[in-house]
Amino acid sequence: LIPHGYSKATRYLDEPPLRQHAHGISPHSSPGFGPRLYYTHTPCGFMLPAYALYRYGLEDPRWLQTGYLLFSLAAAWLWLEAFRILAGPLPAALATAFYMGSFAFQGLAQGLSNQQLDDLFRAGVVLSTLLASSKPRRRSFLTLAWLCAFGVSVCSPDSVLFVFAWVVGWDLWTRRRPNLPLWGAFLCAPLLAHGLQILQNVWWLGWGDAWMDLQVTFLHKSASAGTSRLQTLLEQ
């Protein structure tokens, strides 16, 4: 999975003699480290469906966009079912129609990014936990919810906090007491997924460069966020 495009020549650009030509990592996201094509900070699970379609002959971008549109439509259906359980048929239909008419849906539904699978797995977590609290096969639905939580973490870090907060909040709402083993199990999903991401970085970069990249990226992001907040306060 080369996040630089499909050119066969890209595999050669990450060799040390040609590294100055690489553009896989923006120097803004990891200053002082240097760009490398075979590497990305974002978990790359969302690229697997596109890779599979491309690998087996569907190279037209329209086919790839259609595949990801189907993920978005499946996510909308899962949200409809979840809203129906929470609020009834009419509010569920109105909420889903409002969502599908929003820019968040229409602007991203046909893209080749992480949002479609992120939305699908996030809806899967919500619906599975709702079904687990009202169906006899509680363990099966909770297992499905955990797999969806792992899928969220493999595809993107964007919704990890939402998923964990949802599971904890819904468990407290329904059981009225903490279920620490359940919380720990769902906490393991992002830890495992992002641990695999770090091991992938180690496999490609080596322990030394992977650790240096974590330090540089964390410090850069923290400093950027702090500077942005300070600038906002000064302007106010």
Order of alpha helices (4+ residues) and beta strands (2+ residues): alpha-alpha-alpha-alpha-alpha-alpha-alpha-alpha-alpha
